[in-house]
Amino acid sequence: MLNGKSIFITGGTGSFGKKCTETILKHYKPKKLIIFSRDEYKQFEMSQTFSHRDYPCMRYFLGDVRDKERLCRALYGVDYVIHAAALKQIPAAEYNPFEAVKTNILGAQNLINVAIDQKVKRIVALSTDKAANPVNLYGATKLCSDKLFIAGNAYVGREHTILSVVRYGNVVGSRGSVIPFFLKQKDKGVLPITDPRMTRFWITLEEAAKFVLRCLEQMVGGELFVPKLPSMNIMDLVAAIAPQCRTEIIGIRPGEKLHEVMITGDDARNTLEYKDHYVIKPDFRYFVRRFKEGKGKPVPEDFEYNSLNNPWRLKPEELRKLIKKF
């Protein structure tokens, strides 16, 4: 589907954006692959790996999703958008709430409006488990963003733009992940632990990129995709990375949960289960016809997908295999 098409990745110099770029270039032949971000140095670094000489389809656009005029120019002639741009550091968002709102909410609004005006065919926006029953500002802004992208299908009218969302858990080895932090700390012999009961969902960058691209192909518009992922207790994570280290309990940070949720109990009535993922259908009645021919089966009414009750547990030896590259 991506061959001969123009693809636009916001936040394209981030961990996900680089892995997604690598995956697209490996498996497809796009007409253009546009990396849109606001850091010129990160674009310069990325262009050393994915240069225009080696990959003639590559384009690097400086810009910010807060800048609607720049988006209008950058999205001209684009077929598909993958929206990965966000301010996602929880403590930073708590301390700079207006900035998080400008990027994560108003930036989403800008992208939706401009993409519709420029007749972009498909947009898939990246979300987070922090957006389900959010307890911090980052999660709240991403929940708002999710709602905007899903409702954006109602703004389209007679045009052909469709918009969907992908929500997944913690990414192994991404910037800001606890795994690179623990790997740096283990030489000191002590690892700080917020709470020994804590659990999280885990996904690799490669799995995330492949899942997002598959959703881009399968989407009908208005749905929220959730992959089936393993979860892991924080103490098992310590056992996998540095079993020889002593742990020090420092307490849960502001805005953190003990266990993450990807599908809430209130969303269960709109959730369909597939072999390796779930789909949360939109609550809009006029979108229902898009899902009549799907093969998914409804989940039980009391269903909740959270990292504590998830039956798929990641074992320490399995995590060690995933983090060897670090």
C-alpha positions in Angstrom: 0.0 0.0 0.0 2.9 2.4 0.7 4.7 1.8 -2.6 4.7 5.0 -4.7 3.0 7.0 -2.0 4.1 10.1 0.0 4.3 9.3 3.7 4.7 12.0 6.4 5.9 11.3 10.0 5.6 13.9 12.6 8.2 13.6 15.4 10.1 11.6 12.8 13.5 12.0 14.6 12.3 10.3 17.8 12.9 6.6 18.7 9.7 5.5 17.0 10.1 7.7 14.0 13.6 6.4 13.2 12.5 2.7 13.6 9.4 3.3 11.5 11.6 5.0 8.8 13.9 2.0 8.8 11.0 -0.4 8.5 9.4 1.5 5.6 12.6 1.7 3.7 13.3 -2.0 4.2 9.9 -3.3 3.0 8.4 -0.6 0.7 9.3 1.9 -2.0 7.6 5.1 -1.2 7.6 8.1 -3.5 8.5 10.4 -0.6 9.1 9.8 3.1 9.0 13.1 4.9 10.5 13.5 8.4 8.8 16.4 10.1 10.4 17.7 13.4 11.6 20.8 15.1 15.2 19.8 16.0 17.7 20.5 13.2 20.5 18.7 14.8 18.5 15.5 15.2 17.5 15.8 11.6 21.1 16.2 10.6 22.1 13.1 12.6 19.2 11.0 11.1 20.2 12.2 7.6 23.6 10.5 8.1 21.9 7.2 8.4 19.0 7.8 5.9 20.6 10.1 3.4 18.9 11.4 0.3 21.8 10.0 -1.7 21.1 6.4 -0.5 17.4 6.9 -0.3 16.1 9.4 -2.9 12.6 9.4 -1.3 13.9 10.9 1.9 12.9 14.5 2.8 13.6 16.4 6.1 11.2 19.3 7.0 11.9 21.5 9.9 8.6 22.5 11.6 6.3 22.2 14.6 2.8 20.8 14.8 1.9 24.0 16.7 2.5 25.9 13.4 -0.6 25.4 11.3 0.8 27.5 8.4 4.0 25.3 8.2 1.8 22.1 8.3 -0.3 23.4 5.5 2.8 23.7 3.3 4.4 20.5 4.5 1.3 18.3 4.0 0.8 19.3 0.3 0.6 16.1 -1.8 0.9 13.8 1.2 -1.0 10.5 1.1 -0.5 9.1 4.6 0.4 10.6 8.0 1.9 8.9 11.0 1.6 11.2 14.0 4.3 10.5 16.5 5.1 14.1 17.7 4.4 14.7 21.4 5.8 16.0 24.6 5.8 12.8 26.6 8.0 13.2 29.7 5.6 13.0 32.6 7.5 15.2 35.1 8.2 17.8 32.3 4.5 17.9 31.4 3.5 18.4 35.0 5.9 21.3 35.4 5.2 22.8 32.0 1.5 22.1 31.4 0.8 24.8 28.9 3.5 23.5 26.6 2.2 20.0 26.8 -1.3 21.2 25.9 0.1 23.3 22.9 1.9 20.3 21.4 -0.3 17.3 22.3 -3.7 18.9 22.0 -3.5 22.0 19.8 -0.9 20.4 17.6 -3.3 17.5 17.1 -6.1 19.9 16.2 -3.8 21.7 13.7 -2.8 18.4 12.0 -6.4 17.1 11.7 -7.7 20.4 10.1 -4.8 20.8 7.7 -4.7 17.1 6.7 -8.4 17.2 5.8 -7.9 20.4 3.9 -5.0 18.9 2.0 -6.9 15.7 1.3 -4.6 13.4 3.1 -6.0 9.8 2.7 -5.1 8.3 6.0 -3.8 9.4 9.4 -2.8 7.2 12.3 -2.0 8.8 15.6 0.2 7.3 18.3 -1.2 7.1 21.8 -0.1 5.6 25.1 -1.4 3.5 27.9 -1.2 6.7 30.0 -4.3 8.0 28.2 -6.6 5.3 29.6 -8.0 6.6 32.9 -5.2 9.3 33.0 -3.8 10.4 36.3 -1.2 12.8 34.9 -1.3 15.7 32.5 0.6 13.9 29.8 -2.0 11.1 29.8 -4.8 13.6 29.9 -3.5 15.5 26.9 -3.1 12.2 24.9 -6.6 11.2 25.8 -7.8 14.5 24.5 -5.7 14.0 21.4 -7.2 10.5 20.9 -10.7 11.9 21.1 -9.8 14.7 18.5 -8.5 12.2 16.0 -11.4 9.9 16.3 -14.0 12.7 16.1 -12.0 14.1 13.2 -13.7 11.5 11.0 -16.9 13.5 11.5 -15.3 16.7 10.3 -14.3 15.1 7.0 -17.7 15.4 5.3 -17.5 14.4 1.7 -13.8 14.1 1.6 -12.0 10.8 1.8 -9.7 11.4 4.8 -9.9 8.7 7.6 -8.3 8.9 11.0 -7.5 6.3 13.6 -5.4 5.9 16.8 -2.9 3.2 18.0 -2.4 2.8 21.7 0.5 0.7 23.2 2.6 0.4 26.3 6.2 1.1 27.4 8.7 0.8 24.6 11.8 -1.3 25.3 14.9 0.9 25.0 13.2 4.1 23.8 14.4 7.5 25.0 13.2 8.0 28.6 12.6 4.3 29.1 13.6 2.8 32.5 15.7 0.1 30.8 18.5 2.3 29.5 18.4 4.1 32.9 18.8 0.8 34.7 21.6 -0.3 32.4 23.5 2.9 33.3 22.8 2.6 37.0 23.8 -1.1 37.4 27.5 -0.3 37.6 26.8 1.7 40.8 25.4 -1.5 42.4 22.0 0.1 43.4 18.8 0.5 41.4 16.1 2.9 42.5 12.7 1.3 42.5 9.5 3.3 42.8 7.3 0.4 44.1 8.0 -3.3 44.0 4.4 -4.1 43.0 4.5 -2.0 39.9 3.7 -3.6 36.5 3.9 -2.3 32.9 3.1 -3.4 29.4 6.2 -3.8 27.1 6.7 -3.6 23.3 9.8 -3.3 21.2 10.3 -0.5 18.8 10.3 -2.9 15.9 7.0 -4.4 17.0 5.5 -1.0 17.5 6.5 0.2 14.0 5.2 -3.0 12.3 1.9 -2.8 14.2 1.4 0.9 13.3 2.0 0.2 9.6 -0.4 -2.7 9.7 -3.0 -0.6 11.3 -2.5 2.1 8.7 -3.3 -0.5 6.1 -6.3 -2.1 7.9 -8.0 1.0 9.4 -11.5 2.0 8.3 -11.5 5.3 10.4 -12.6 6.1 13.9 -11.2 3.0 15.7 -8.5 2.8 18.4 -6.1 -0.2 17.9 -4.5 -1.9 21.0 -2.0 -4.7 20.5 -1.9 -7.7 22.8 1.3 -7.3 24.8 3.2 -9.0 27.6 3.4 -7.2 30.9 6.2 -7.4 33.6 6.7 -6.7 37.3 9.4 -4.1 38.1 11.3 -6.6 40.2 11.4 -9.1 37.4 12.8 -6.3 35.3 15.5 -5.8 37.8 16.2 -9.5 37.8 16.6 -9.5 34.1 18.9 -6.5 33.9 21.0 -6.5 37.1 20.2 -9.4 39.5 23.4 -8.6 41.4 22.3 -5.1 42.3 20.7 -3.9 45.5 17.3 -2.1 45.2 16.3 1.1 46.9 12.6 2.0 47.2 12.1 5.7 46.4 8.3 5.8 46.2 5.9 6.4 43.3 6.6 9.7 41.4 3.8 12.3 40.9 1.5 11.2 38.1 2.5 7.5 38.1 0.2 4.5 38.5 1.0 1.1 40.1 -0.5 -0.6 37.1 -1.2 0.6 33.6 -4.5 0.2 31.7 -4.9 0.1 27.9 -8.6 -0.7 27.7 -10.9 0.5 30.5 -14.0 -1.3 31.8 -16.1 1.5 30.4 -14.7 0.9 26.9 -15.4 -2.8 27.0 -18.8 -2.5 25.5 -17.2 -1.0 22.3 -14.2 -3.4 22.2 -13.7 -6.2 19.7 -11.0 -8.9 20.2 -8.9 -10.2 17.4 -6.1 -12.8 17.4 -3.3 -10.4 18.3 -5.0 -7.1 19.0 -8.1 -5.3 20.2 -10.1 -2.6 18.5 -12.1 0.0 20.4 -15.0 1.1 18.1 -16.0 4.8 18.2 -19.1 5.8 20.1 -20.6 7.6 17.1 -23.7 5.9 15.7 -22.9 6.9 12.1 -19.6 5.1 12.2 -21.1 1.7 13.2 -21.6 0.6 9.6 -17.8 0.6 9.1 -17.4 -2.4 11.5 -20.3 -4.6 10.4 -18.2 -7.0 8.4 -15.3 -7.3 10.9 -14.2 -10.7 12.3 -13.6 -9.5 15.8 -15.7 -10.8 18.7 -17.0 -8.6 21.5 -15.2 -8.8 24.8 -17.1 -9.6 28.1 -18.9 -6.6 29.7 -16.6 -6.8 32.8 -13.4 -6.8 30.7 -10.5 -4.5 31.5 -7.1 -4.8 29.9 -4.5 -3.9 32.5 -0.9 -4.8 33.2 -1.7 -6.5 36.6 -4.3 -9.0 35.4 -2.7 -9.5 31.9 -2.2 -13.3 31.6 0.7 -12.8 29.2 3.8 -12.2 31.5 7.3 -11.4 30.2 9.9 -13.6 31.8 13.3 -12.2 32.8 15.1 -14.4 30.3 12.8 -13.2 27.5 13.5 -9.6 28.4 17.3 -10.2 28.4 17.0 -11.3 24.7 15.2 -8.1 23.9 17.8 -5.8 25.5 21.0 -7.5 24.3 21.6 -4.6 21.9 21.8 -2.2 24.8 
